[in-house]
Amino acid sequence: MIRLILIAVGAVSLVLAVLGAVLPLLPTTPFVLLSGLCFSKSSPRLNEMLTRNSVFGPELENWRNYGAISARAKSIAVASLAATLLVSALMQVSVSVLMIQSSVLLLVAVFILSRPLPPA
């Protein structure tokens, strides 16, 4: 049962990653990493397919081997975080929600930026 749940979470995460590759406010890398984690624990075949993928495989391997995020992925992720906060502000959400959101997004940005770059 756990195996099927992990496969389902990995599949949904991968769909979100694919959407994130074309939608500006949806990040790709975190969803690829979640898919990789779920597939590595549940399905060697799906894990292998994801790792060999020409689009997502390199980012996943950088994370697995070095705990690293590429400069391009970092830039896109931080820009997406900032855009998310901007959209919330433009939607005139309450100040308390903006404060909570900005705190969480700041912590996420610090984590992303603190990850090393992959070796050349």
C-alpha positions, 0 to 999 in steps of 0.5 A: 500500500505504501508503495502505491502511495509513493508511486502516486505522489511521485506521479503527481509531483512529476506532472507538476514538474512538467507544468512548472517547466512551462508555467512561470509561477510553478517551480520545477526542481522541487517537484522533480526532487520529490518525484525522484525521492518517491520513485527511488523508494517505490519503483526502480523502473520509474526511478531509472526512467526519471534519472535518464530523462534528458530534461529532469535527470541532470538536476536530479543527479546533481541533487543526489550526488552533490546536494547541488542546485544549478545556477539557472534553477536557483534563479528561476526558483527565487524569481518564482518565489518573488513573483508569487509574493507579488501576485499575492500583493496585487491580489490585496491579500491581508497584511498578516497573510503577506507577512506569513507568506513572505517569511516562508518564502524567504526561508525557502529562498535562503535554503535554495541559495545556500545549496552548492552549485554542481561541479562543472 
